[in-house]
Amino acid sequence: MKYLHTMVRVTDLDASLAFYRDVLGLRETRRTDSEKGRFTLVYLAANENPEAEIELTWNWDPEELTGGRNFGHLAFRVDDIHATCQRIMDQGVTINRPPRDGRMAFIRSPEGISIELLQAGEALTPCEPWVSMENTGTW
């Protein structure tokens, strides 16, 4: 058995691409538009692991999506959790669970999907502003 992808339904494809591509740094690997089915599928992957993808499913007709946490979360390993969180925060994304331990943080996508960021290797030495930063919302 081989892991292929995680599908996430999105209501605003442009906002979701800005988040997954521009904030998280994933790259689009392929895209399918279905006129008959009235949907677009966009696959994204990290450069280090191109076979593990996220599939963004955008249905062209408006719909209300609820329960963004009902499947758990997406997780990404990062080289420097402190620098990654700072870069993400500088782009206006809330760090819901800061990396106080130098190892783990959580953010949320525009659709409310929880995303875990994990430090590669050993935890970094805890430092400010993360040590004293409180949790925000849920993750």
N, CA, C and O atoms as a GROMACS GRO file, in nm:
protein
  556
    1MET      N    1   0.083  -0.116   0.000
    1MET     CA    2   0.000   0.000   0.000
    1MET      C    3   0.089   0.124   0.000
    1MET      O    4   0.195   0.126   0.062
    2LYS      N    5   0.045   0.227  -0.070
    2LYS     CA    6   0.122   0.350  -0.082
    2LYS      C    7   0.030   0.470  -0.058
    2LYS      O    8  -0.076   0.480  -0.118
    3TYR      N    9   0.071   0.560   0.030
    3TYR     CA   10  -0.006   0.681   0.056
    3TYR      C   11  -0.005   0.768  -0.069
    3TYR      O   12   0.101   0.788  -0.130
    4LEU      N   13  -0.122   0.822  -0.109
    4LEU     CA   14  -0.131   0.906  -0.227
    4LEU      C   15  -0.157   1.053  -0.194
    4LEU      O   16  -0.075   1.138  -0.227
    5HIS      N   17  -0.269   1.082  -0.128
    5HIS     CA   18  -0.302   1.222  -0.101
    5HIS      C   19  -0.409   1.234   0.005
    5HIS      O   20  -0.475   1.137   0.042
    6THR      N   21  -0.426   1.357   0.054
    6THR     CA   22  -0.536   1.394   0.142
    6THR      C   23  -0.620   1.495   0.066
    6THR      O   24  -0.567   1.592   0.013
    7MET      N   25  -0.751   1.472   0.061
    7MET     CA   26  -0.841   1.564  -0.009
    7MET      C   27  -0.902   1.661   0.090
    7MET      O   28  -0.949   1.622   0.197
    8VAL      N   29  -0.900   1.790   0.053
    8VAL     CA   30  -0.959   1.896   0.134
    8VAL      C   31  -1.054   1.973   0.042
    8VAL      O   32  -1.014   2.022  -0.063
    9ARG      N   33  -1.180   1.983   0.083
    9ARG     CA   34  -1.276   2.065   0.007
    9ARG      C   35  -1.253   2.212   0.041
    9ARG      O   36  -1.234   2.247   0.158
   10VAL      N   37  -1.256   2.296  -0.060
   10VAL     CA   38  -1.234   2.439  -0.040
   10VAL      C   39  -1.348   2.518  -0.104
   10VAL      O   40  -1.408   2.474  -0.202
   11THR      N   41  -1.377   2.634  -0.048
   11THR     CA   42  -1.482   2.719  -0.103
   11THR      C   43  -1.427   2.836  -0.182
   11THR      O   44  -1.498   2.896  -0.264
   12ASP      N   45  -1.301   2.870  -0.160
   12ASP     CA   46  -1.237   2.981  -0.231
   12ASP      C   47  -1.101   2.929  -0.279
   12ASP      O   48  -1.004   2.929  -0.204
   13LEU      N   49  -1.096   2.886  -0.404
   13LEU     CA   50  -0.975   2.824  -0.456
   13LEU      C   51  -0.857   2.920  -0.454
   13LEU      O   52  -0.745   2.879  -0.421
   14ASP      N   53  -0.879   3.046  -0.488
   14ASP     CA   54  -0.768   3.142  -0.489
   14ASP      C   55  -0.710   3.162  -0.349
   14ASP      O   56  -0.588   3.164  -0.333
   15ALA      N   57  -0.796   3.175  -0.248
   15ALA     CA   58  -0.747   3.192  -0.110
   15ALA      C   59  -0.674   3.067  -0.063
   15ALA      O   60  -0.572   3.076   0.004
   16SER      N   61  -0.727   2.951  -0.100
   16SER     CA   62  -0.663   2.825  -0.059
   16SER      C   63  -0.528   2.808  -0.126
   16SER      O   64  -0.432   2.766  -0.062
   17LEU      N   65  -0.519   2.840  -0.255
   17LEU     CA   66  -0.390   2.831  -0.324
   17LEU      C   67  -0.291   2.930  -0.263
   17LEU      O   68  -0.173   2.897  -0.246
   18ALA      N   69  -0.336   3.050  -0.232
   18ALA     CA   70  -0.247   3.148  -0.170
   18ALA      C   71  -0.192   3.092  -0.039
   18ALA      O   72  -0.076   3.113  -0.007
   19PHE      N   73  -0.275   3.022   0.037
   19PHE     CA   74  -0.232   2.966   0.164
   19PHE      C   75  -0.137   2.847   0.144
   19PHE      O   76  -0.023   2.850   0.191
   20TYR      N   77  -0.182   2.745   0.074
   20TYR     CA   78  -0.101   2.623   0.061
   20TYR      C   79   0.025   2.645  -0.025
   20TYR      O   80   0.130   2.589   0.005
   21ARG      N   81   0.014   2.726  -0.129
   21ARG     CA   82   0.127   2.750  -0.218
   21ARG      C   83   0.216   2.860  -0.165
   21ARG      O   84   0.337   2.841  -0.149
   22ASP      N   85   0.158   2.976  -0.137
   22ASP     CA   86   0.239   3.093  -0.104
   22ASP      C   87   0.282   3.098   0.042
   22ASP      O   88   0.394   3.138   0.072
   23VAL      N   89   0.195   3.057   0.134
   23VAL     CA   90   0.231   3.059   0.276
   23VAL      C   91   0.310   2.934   0.314
   23VAL      O   92   0.418   2.944   0.373
   24LEU      N   93   0.257   2.815   0.279
   24LEU     CA   94   0.327   2.692   0.317
   24LEU      C   95   0.439   2.653   0.220
   24LEU      O   96   0.526   2.575   0.257
   25GLY      N   97   0.438   2.705   0.100
   25GLY     CA   98   0.546   2.676   0.005
   25GLY      C   99   0.528   2.548  -0.075
   25GLY      O  100   0.624   2.498  -0.134
   26LEU      N  101   0.405   2.494  -0.079
   26LEU     CA  102   0.382   2.375  -0.162
   26LEU      C  103   0.377   2.419  -0.308
   26LEU      O  104   0.353   2.536  -0.338
   27ARG      N  105   0.399   2.325  -0.397
   27ARG     CA  106   0.392   2.359  -0.540
   27ARG      C  107   0.281   2.277  -0.604
   27ARG      O  108   0.256   2.162  -0.568
   28GLU      N  109   0.217   2.340  -0.702
   28GLU     CA  110   0.110   2.271  -0.775
   28GLU      C  111   0.173   2.166  -0.866
   28GLU      O  112   0.263   2.196  -0.945
   29THR      N  113   0.125   2.043  -0.855
   29THR     CA  114   0.179   1.935  -0.938
   29THR      C  115   0.091   1.905  -1.058
   29THR      O  116   0.141   1.864  -1.163
   30ARG      N  117  -0.041   1.925  -1.043
   30ARG     CA  118  -0.132   1.906  -1.156
   30ARG      C  119  -0.268   1.962  -1.120
   30ARG      O  120  -0.298   1.989  -1.003
   31ARG      N  121  -0.351   1.980  -1.224
   31ARG     CA  122  -0.484   2.039  -1.206
   31ARG      C  123  -0.578   1.976  -1.307
   31ARG      O  124  -0.541   1.951  -1.422
   32THR      N  125  -0.702   1.952  -1.263
   32THR     CA  126  -0.805   1.898  -1.351
   32THR      C  127  -0.930   1.982  -1.334
   32THR      O  128  -0.977   2.003  -1.222
   33ASP      N  129  -0.985   2.030  -1.445
   33ASP     CA  130  -1.113   2.099  -1.444
   33ASP      C  131  -1.216   2.007  -1.510
   33ASP      O  132  -1.192   1.955  -1.618
   34SER      N  133  -1.330   1.988  -1.443
   34SER     CA  134  -1.436   1.904  -1.498
   34SER      C  135  -1.559   1.990  -1.525
   34SER      O  136  -1.632   2.027  -1.433
   35GLU      N  137  -1.581   2.022  -1.653
   35GLU     CA  138  -1.699   2.099  -1.692
   35GLU      C  139  -1.826   2.022  -1.656
   35GLU      O  140  -1.920   2.079  -1.601
   36LYS      N  141  -1.828   1.893  -1.687
   36LYS     CA  142  -1.945   1.811  -1.660
   36LYS      C  143  -1.974   1.801  -1.511
   36LYS      O  144  -2.089   1.816  -1.469
   37GLY      N  145  -1.872   1.776  -1.430
   37GLY     CA  146  -1.890   1.762  -1.286
   37GLY      C  147  -1.892   1.894  -1.212
   37GLY      O  148  -1.927   1.899  -1.094
   38ARG      N  149  -1.855   2.003  -1.280
   38ARG     CA  150  -1.851   2.138  -1.224
   38ARG      C  151  -1.760   2.146  -1.102
   38ARG      O  152  -1.801   2.192  -0.996
   39PHE      N  153  -1.635   2.098  -1.119
   39PHE     CA  154  -1.538   2.105  -1.010
   39PHE      C  155  -1.398   2.117  -1.067
   39PHE      O  156  -1.374   2.089  -1.184
   40THR      N  157  -1.307   2.161  -0.981
   40THR     CA  158  -1.164   2.168  -1.012
   40THR      C  159  -1.089   2.093  -0.904
   40THR      O  160  -1.119   2.108  -0.785
   41LEU      N  161  -0.992   2.013  -0.944
   41LEU     CA  162  -0.902   1.944  -0.852
   41LEU      C  163  -0.763   2.002  -0.872
   41LEU      O  164  -0.714   2.008  -0.985
   42VAL      N  165  -0.700   2.045  -0.765
   42VAL     CA  166  -0.563   2.096  -0.771
   42VAL      C  167  -0.481   2.014  -0.673
   42VAL      O  168  -0.514   2.004  -0.554
   43TYR      N  169  -0.373   1.955  -0.723
   43TYR     CA  170  -0.284   1.874  -0.639
   43TYR      C  171  -0.158   1.955  -0.609
   43TYR      O  172  -0.101   2.019  -0.697
   44LEU      N  173  -0.117   1.952  -0.482
   44LEU     CA  174   0.002   2.023  -0.437
   44LEU      C  175   0.089   1.929  -0.357
   44LEU      O  176   0.041   1.835  -0.294
   45ALA      N  177   0.221   1.955  -0.360
   45ALA     CA  178   0.314   1.871  -0.286
   45ALA      C  179   0.434   1.955  -0.242
   45ALA      O  180   0.463   2.060  -0.299
   46ALA      N  181   0.501   1.906  -0.140
   46ALA     CA  182   0.626   1.968  -0.095
   46ALA      C  183   0.739   1.916  -0.184
   46ALA      O  184   0.735   1.802  -0.228
   47ASN      N  185   0.837   1.998  -0.209
   47ASN     CA  186   0.949   1.957  -0.294
   47ASN      C  187   1.021   1.835  -0.241
   47ASN      O  188   1.068   1.751  -0.318
   48GLU      N  189   1.030   1.823  -0.106
   48GLU     CA  190   1.103   1.711  -0.046
   48GLU      C  191   1.028   1.579  -0.055
   48GLU      O  192   1.088   1.473  -0.041
   49ASN      N  193   0.896   1.585  -0.078
   49ASN     CA  194   0.816   1.464  -0.080
   49ASN      C  195   0.708   1.477  -0.186
   49ASN      O  196   0.590   1.487  -0.153
   50PRO      N  197   0.746   1.477  -0.314
   50PRO     CA  198   0.650   1.505  -0.421
   50PRO      C  199   0.541   1.401  -0.440
   50PRO      O  200   0.440   1.429  -0.505
   51GLU      N  201   0.559   1.283  -0.385
   51GLU     CA  202   0.457   1.180  -0.403
   51GLU      C  203   0.341   1.193  -0.304
   51GLU      O  204   0.232   1.144  -0.331
   52ALA      N  205   0.362   1.257  -0.191
   52ALA     CA  206   0.255   1.278  -0.093
   52ALA      C  207   0.191   1.413  -0.123
   52ALA      O  208   0.254   1.518  -0.109
   53GLU      N  209   0.066   1.410  -0.164
   53GLU     CA  210   0.001   1.532  -0.212
   53GLU      C  211  -0.121   1.570  -0.129
   53GLU      O  212  -0.178   1.488  -0.056
   54ILE      N  213  -0.159   1.696  -0.143
   54ILE     CA  214  -0.286   1.747  -0.095
   54ILE      C  215  -0.370   1.773  -0.220
   54ILE      O  216  -0.323   1.837  -0.314
   55GLU      N  217  -0.491   1.723  -0.220
   55GLU     CA  218  -0.584   1.750  -0.330
   55GLU      C  219  -0.684   1.852  -0.282
   55GLU      O  220  -0.762   1.826  -0.190
   56LEU      N  221  -0.683   1.970  -0.343
   56LEU     CA  222  -0.785   2.070  -0.314
   56LEU      C  223  -0.900   2.047  -0.410
   56LEU      O  224  -0.882   2.050  -0.532
   57THR      N  225  -1.019   2.024  -0.356
   57THR     CA  226  -1.138   2.002  -0.439
   57THR      C  227  -1.227   2.125  -0.426
   57THR      O  228  -1.276   2.158  -0.318
   58TRP      N  229  -1.247   2.194  -0.539
   58TRP     CA  230  -1.330   2.314  -0.541
   58TRP      C  231  -1.450   2.288  -0.631
   58TRP      O  232  -1.436   2.275  -0.752
   59ASN      N  233  -1.568   2.280  -0.568
   59ASN     CA  234  -1.692   2.267  -0.643
   59ASN      C  235  -1.737   2.404  -0.688
   59ASN      O  236  -1.745   2.497  -0.607
   60TRP      N  237  -1.766   2.419  -0.817
   60TRP     CA  238  -1.794   2.550  -0.873
   60TRP      C  239  -1.922   2.612  -0.818
   60TRP      O  240  -1.932   2.735  -0.809
   61ASP      N  241  -2.018   2.530  -0.783
   61ASP     CA  242  -2.142   2.583  -0.728
   61ASP      C  243  -2.124   2.607  -0.578
   61ASP      O  244  -2.065   2.524  -0.509
   62PRO      N  245  -2.173   2.720  -0.528
   62PRO     CA  246  -2.153   2.753  -0.386
   62PRO      C  247  -2.207   2.643  -0.294
   62PRO      O  248  -2.312   2.583  -0.320
   63GLU      N  249  -2.134   2.618  -0.186
   63GLU     CA  250  -2.176   2.521  -0.086
   63GLU      C  251  -2.119   2.564   0.048
   63GLU      O  252  -2.018   2.633   0.054
   64GLU      N  253  -2.185   2.521   0.155
   64GLU     CA  254  -2.136   2.551   0.289
   64GLU      C  255  -2.062   2.429   0.342
   64GLU      O  256  -2.117   2.319   0.345
   65LEU      N  257  -1.938   2.449   0.383
   65LEU     CA  258  -1.857   2.340   0.438
   65LEU      C  259  -1.846   2.359   0.588
   65LEU      O  260  -1.824   2.470   0.636
   66THR      N  261  -1.863   2.252   0.663
   66THR     CA  262  -1.852   2.259   0.808
   66THR      C  263  -1.762   2.146   0.857
   66THR      O  264  -1.734   2.052   0.784
   67GLY      N  265  -1.719   2.158   0.982
   67GLY     CA  266  -1.643   2.050   1.044
   67GLY      C  267  -1.503   2.033   0.990
   67GLY      O  268  -1.462   1.920   0.964
   68GLY      N  269  -1.429   2.142   0.972
   68GLY     CA  270  -1.295   2.134   0.917
   68GLY      C  271  -1.199   2.044   0.992
   68GLY      O  272  -1.100   1.998   0.936
   69ARG      N  273  -1.228   2.016   1.120
   69ARG     CA  274  -1.138   1.931   1.198
   69ARG      C  275  -1.185   1.786   1.201
   69ARG      O  276  -1.122   1.704   1.268
   70ASN      N  277  -1.291   1.751   1.130
   70ASN     CA  278  -1.348   1.618   1.147
   70ASN      C  279  -1.257   1.506   1.098
   70ASN      O  280  -1.284   1.390   1.129
   71PHE      N  281  -1.153   1.535   1.024
   71PHE     CA  282  -1.063   1.429   0.981
   71PHE      C  283  -0.930   1.433   1.054
   71PHE      O  284  -0.847   1.344   1.034
   72GLY      N  285  -0.906   1.530   1.138
   72GLY     CA  286  -0.779   1.542   1.209
   72GLY      C  287  -0.701   1.662   1.162
   72GLY      O  288  -0.747   1.775   1.176
   73HIS      N  289  -0.582   1.640   1.105
   73HIS     CA  290  -0.501   1.752   1.060
   73HIS      C  291  -0.401   1.706   0.954
   73HIS      O  292  -0.377   1.586   0.937
   74LEU      N  293  -0.343   1.803   0.885
   74LEU     CA  294  -0.231   1.779   0.796
   74LEU      C  295  -0.105   1.808   0.876
   74LEU      O  296  -0.108   1.890   0.968
   75ALA      N  297   0.005   1.743   0.843
   75ALA     CA  298   0.130   1.767   0.915
   75ALA      C  299   0.245   1.783   0.817
   75ALA      O  300   0.255   1.710   0.718
   76PHE      N  301   0.332   1.879   0.845
   76PHE     CA  302   0.449   1.905   0.763
   76PHE      C  303   0.572   1.917   0.851
   76PHE      O  304   0.567   1.982   0.956
   77ARG      N  305   0.682   1.854   0.810
   77ARG     CA  306   0.811   1.871   0.879
   77ARG      C  307   0.876   1.995   0.822
   77ARG      O  308   0.874   2.018   0.701
   78VAL      N  309   0.935   2.077   0.910
   78VAL     CA  310   1.002   2.200   0.867
   78VAL      C  311   1.144   2.202   0.921
   78VAL      O  312   1.172   2.141   1.025
   79ASP      N  313   1.233   2.270   0.852
   79ASP     CA  314   1.374   2.275   0.893
   79ASP      C  315   1.398   2.365   1.014
   79ASP      O  316   1.486   2.337   1.095
   80ASP      N  317   1.320   2.471   1.028
   80ASP     CA  318   1.335   2.564   1.140
   80ASP      C  319   1.196   2.612   1.181
   80ASP      O  320   1.140   2.701   1.118
   81ILE      N  321   1.142   2.554   1.286
   81ILE     CA  322   1.005   2.584   1.330
   81ILE      C  323   0.989   2.731   1.366
   81ILE      O  324   0.884   2.790   1.340
   82HIS      N  325   1.092   2.792   1.427
   82HIS     CA  326   1.082   2.932   1.466
   82HIS      C  327   1.076   3.022   1.343
   82HIS      O  328   0.990   3.110   1.334
   83ALA      N  329   1.165   3.002   1.249
   83ALA     CA  330   1.167   3.084   1.127
   83ALA      C  331   1.041   3.061   1.044
   83ALA      O  332   0.985   3.155   0.987
   84THR      N  333   0.996   2.936   1.037
   84THR     CA  334   0.875   2.906   0.959
   84THR      C  335   0.754   2.976   1.019
   84THR      O  336   0.676   3.037   0.946
   85CYS      N  337   0.738   2.968   1.151
   85CYS     CA  338   0.624   3.033   1.216
   85CYS      C  339   0.631   3.184   1.200
   85CYS      O  340   0.528   3.249   1.180
   86GLN      N  341   0.750   3.241   1.209
   86GLN     CA  342   0.764   3.386   1.191
   86GLN      C  343   0.725   3.426   1.049
   86GLN      O  344   0.654   3.525   1.030
   87ARG      N  345   0.770   3.350   0.950
   87ARG     CA  346   0.737   3.379   0.809
   87ARG      C  347   0.587   3.370   0.787
   87ARG      O  348   0.529   3.455   0.720
   88ILE      N  349   0.525   3.267   0.844
   88ILE     CA  350   0.381   3.249   0.829
   88ILE      C  351   0.304   3.362   0.900
   88ILE      O  352   0.208   3.416   0.845
   89MET      N  353   0.347   3.397   1.020
   89MET     CA  354   0.282   3.504   1.095
   89MET      C  355   0.298   3.637   1.022
   89MET      O  356   0.206   3.719   1.020
   90ASP      N  357   0.414   3.660   0.962
   90ASP     CA  358   0.438   3.783   0.887
   90ASP      C  359   0.345   3.796   0.767
   90ASP      O  360   0.324   3.906   0.716
   91GLN      N  361   0.290   3.684   0.721
   91GLN     CA  362   0.195   3.685   0.609
   91GLN      C  363   0.050   3.695   0.656
   91GLN      O  364  -0.043   3.680   0.577
   92GLY      N  365   0.032   3.720   0.786
   92GLY     CA  366  -0.101   3.744   0.839
   92GLY      C  367  -0.176   3.622   0.888
   92GLY      O  368  -0.295   3.630   0.917
   93VAL      N  369  -0.109   3.507   0.897
   93VAL     CA  370  -0.173   3.385   0.945
   93VAL      C  371  -0.151   3.374   1.096
   93VAL      O  372  -0.040   3.394   1.145
   94THR      N  373  -0.257   3.342   1.168
   94THR     CA  374  -0.250   3.325   1.314
   94THR      C  375  -0.180   3.194   1.348
   94THR      O  376  -0.211   3.090   1.292
   95ILE      N  377  -0.087   3.201   1.441
   95ILE     CA  378  -0.024   3.080   1.495
   95ILE      C  379  -0.114   3.038   1.612
   95ILE      O  380  -0.107   3.097   1.720
   96ASN      N  381  -0.198   2.937   1.590
   96ASN     CA  382  -0.294   2.896   1.693
   96ASN      C  383  -0.228   2.831   1.813
   96ASN      O  384  -0.268   2.855   1.927
   97ARG      N  385  -0.129   2.751   1.789
   97ARG     CA  386  -0.052   2.687   1.896
   97ARG      C  387   0.095   2.716   1.865
   97ARG      O  388   0.154   2.648   1.781
   98PRO      N  389   0.155   2.815   1.932
   98PRO     CA  390   0.293   2.852   1.903
   98PRO      C  391   0.392   2.741   1.938
   98PRO      O  392   0.361   2.652   2.018
   99PRO      N  393   0.511   2.745   1.879
   99PRO     CA  394   0.613   2.643   1.905
   99PRO      C  395   0.688   2.670   2.036
   99PRO      O  396   0.810   2.685   2.036
  100ARG      N  397   0.616   2.675   2.146
  100ARG     CA  398   0.679   2.704   2.276
  100ARG      C  399   0.785   2.603   2.311
  100ARG      O  400   0.883   2.636   2.379
  101ASP      N  401   0.768   2.480   2.267
  101ASP     CA  402   0.863   2.372   2.297
  101ASP      C  403   0.974   2.360   2.194
  101ASP      O  404   1.060   2.272   2.205
  102GLY      N  405   0.973   2.448   2.091
  102GLY     CA  406   1.074   2.440   1.986
  102GLY      C  407   1.054   2.323   1.892
  102GLY      O  408   1.143   2.291   1.812
  103ARG      N  409   0.940   2.259   1.900
  103ARG     CA  410   0.917   2.138   1.822
  103ARG      C  411   0.788   2.136   1.742
  103ARG      O  412   0.785   2.082   1.631
  104MET      N  413   0.679   2.194   1.795
  104MET     CA  414   0.549   2.176   1.732
  104MET      C  415   0.468   2.305   1.735
  104MET      O  416   0.470   2.379   1.834
  105ALA      N  417   0.396   2.331   1.625
  105ALA     CA  418   0.305   2.444   1.616
  105ALA      C  419   0.184   2.402   1.534
  105ALA      O  420   0.189   2.305   1.458
  106PHE      N  421   0.074   2.476   1.550
  106PHE     CA  422  -0.045   2.453   1.470
  106PHE      C  423  -0.095   2.585   1.413
  106PHE      O  424  -0.091   2.689   1.479
  107ILE      N  425  -0.142   2.578   1.287
  107ILE     CA  426  -0.208   2.690   1.221
  107ILE      C  427  -0.335   2.632   1.158
  107ILE      O  428  -0.359   2.512   1.164
  108ARG      N  429  -0.415   2.720   1.097
  108ARG     CA  430  -0.536   2.673   1.029
  108ARG      C  431  -0.542   2.735   0.889
  108ARG      O  432  -0.500   2.849   0.867
  109SER      N  433  -0.595   2.657   0.796
  109SER     CA  434  -0.612   2.703   0.658
  109SER      C  435  -0.732   2.797   0.651
  109SER      O  436  -0.805   2.811   0.749
  110PRO      N  437  -0.754   2.861   0.535
  110PRO     CA  438  -0.874   2.946   0.522
  110PRO      C  439  -1.004   2.870   0.546
  110PRO      O  440  -1.104   2.932   0.583
  111GLU      N  441  -1.005   2.740   0.526
  111GLU     CA  442  -1.126   2.659   0.550
  111GLU      C  443  -1.133   2.604   0.691
  111GLU      O  444  -1.227   2.531   0.723
  112GLY      N  445  -1.036   2.636   0.776
  112GLY     CA  446  -1.037   2.588   0.913
  112GLY      C  447  -0.971   2.452   0.932
  112GLY      O  448  -0.988   2.389   1.036
  113ILE      N  449  -0.895   2.406   0.832
  113ILE     CA  450  -0.824   2.279   0.843
  113ILE      C  451  -0.703   2.298   0.933
  113ILE      O  452  -0.624   2.390   0.912
  114SER      N  453  -0.687   2.212   1.033
  114SER     CA  454  -0.572   2.219   1.122
  114SER      C  455  -0.447   2.168   1.052
  114SER      O  456  -0.450   2.065   0.985
  115ILE      N  457  -0.338   2.242   1.068
  115ILE     CA  458  -0.211   2.204   1.006
  115ILE      C  459  -0.105   2.208   1.115
  115ILE      O  460  -0.081   2.310   1.178
  116GLU      N  461  -0.041   2.093   1.134
  116GLU     CA  462   0.065   2.079   1.233
  116GLU      C  463   0.199   2.100   1.165
  116GLU      O  464   0.225   2.044   1.058
  117LEU      N  465   0.285   2.180   1.227
  117LEU     CA  466   0.421   2.201   1.179
  117LEU      C  467   0.514   2.137   1.282
  117LEU      O  468   0.506   2.168   1.401
  118LEU      N  469   0.601   2.048   1.237
  118LEU     CA  470   0.691   1.977   1.327
  118LEU      C  471   0.836   2.003   1.290
  118LEU      O  472   0.874   1.995   1.173
  119GLN      N  473   0.917   2.033   1.388
  119GLN     CA  474   1.059   2.058   1.369
  119GLN      C  475   1.129   1.930   1.324
  119GLN      O  476   1.110   1.824   1.385
  120ALA      N  477   1.208   1.938   1.219
  120ALA     CA  478   1.289   1.824   1.175
  120ALA      C  479   1.397   1.799   1.279
  120ALA      O  480   1.457   1.893   1.332
  121GLY      N  481   1.423   1.674   1.309
  121GLY     CA  482   1.528   1.639   1.405
  121GLY      C  483   1.489   1.678   1.546
  121GLY      O  484   1.373   1.672   1.584
  122GLU      N  485   1.589   1.719   1.623
  122GLU     CA  486   1.568   1.756   1.763
  122GLU      C  487   1.495   1.890   1.772
  122GLU      O  488   1.504   1.974   1.682
  123ALA      N  489   1.424   1.909   1.882
  123ALA     CA  490   1.357   2.036   1.907
  123ALA      C  491   1.459   2.149   1.916
  123ALA      O  492   1.570   2.129   1.964
  124LEU      N  493   1.420   2.267   1.868
  124LEU     CA  494   1.504   2.384   1.883
  124LEU      C  495   1.493   2.434   2.027
  124LEU      O  496   1.397   2.403   2.097
  125THR      N  497   1.591   2.511   2.069
  125THR     CA  498   1.589   2.570   2.202
  125THR      C  499   1.472   2.668   2.210
  125THR      O  500   1.463   2.759   2.128
  126PRO      N  501   1.382   2.650   2.306
  126PRO     CA  502   1.269   2.742   2.319
  126PRO      C  503   1.316   2.887   2.333
  126PRO      O  504   1.416   2.914   2.401
  127CYS      N  505   1.245   2.979   2.268
  127CYS     CA  506   1.284   3.120   2.270
  127CYS      C  507   1.160   3.208   2.250
  127CYS      O  508   1.052   3.161   2.216
  128GLU      N  509   1.180   3.336   2.274
  128GLU     CA  510   1.074   3.436   2.250
  128GLU      C  511   1.069   3.467   2.101
  128GLU      O  512   1.171   3.456   2.032
  129PRO      N  513   0.954   3.505   2.049
  129PRO     CA  514   0.832   3.538   2.122
  129PRO      C  515   0.745   3.416   2.155
  129PRO      O  516   0.640   3.428   2.216
  130TRP      N  517   0.791   3.300   2.113
  130TRP     CA  518   0.709   3.179   2.120
  130TRP      C  519   0.684   3.130   2.262
  130TRP      O  520   0.573   3.087   2.293
  131VAL      N  521   0.784   3.137   2.349
  131VAL     CA  522   0.770   3.083   2.485
  131VAL      C  523   0.654   3.146   2.560
  131VAL      O  524   0.579   3.077   2.629
  132SER      N  525   0.637   3.277   2.548
  132SER     CA  526   0.532   3.345   2.623
  132SER      C  527   0.404   3.367   2.543
  132SER      O  528   0.309   3.426   2.595
  133MET      N  529   0.398   3.321   2.418
  133MET     CA  530   0.280   3.341   2.335
  133MET      C  531   0.171   3.239   2.373
  133MET      O  532   0.197   3.119   2.381
  134GLU      N  533   0.052   3.288   2.397
  134GLU     CA  534  -0.060   3.202   2.434
  134GLU      C  535  -0.121   3.135   2.310
  134GLU      O  536  -0.103   3.181   2.198
  135ASN      N  537  -0.193   3.026   2.333
  135ASN     CA  538  -0.271   2.964   2.226
  135ASN      C  539  -0.381   3.060   2.183
  135ASN      O  540  -0.432   3.139   2.263
  136THR      N  541  -0.418   3.052   2.056
  136THR     CA  542  -0.525   3.135   2.001
  136THR      C  543  -0.627   3.044   1.934
  136THR      O  544  -0.592   2.969   1.842
  137GLY      N  545  -0.750   3.051   1.978
  137GLY     CA  546  -0.855   2.970   1.915
  137GLY      C  547  -0.832   2.822   1.937
  137GLY      O  548  -0.778   2.780   2.039
  138THR      N  549  -0.872   2.744   1.840
  138THR     CA  550  -0.857   2.598   1.846
  138THR      C  551  -0.770   2.553   1.730
  138THR      O  552  -0.751   2.625   1.632
  139TRP      N  553  -0.720   2.433   1.744
  139TRP     CA  554  -0.642   2.376   1.636
  139TRP      C  555  -0.674   2.231   1.625
  139TRP      O  556  -0.618   2.162   1.539
   0.00000   0.00000   0.00000
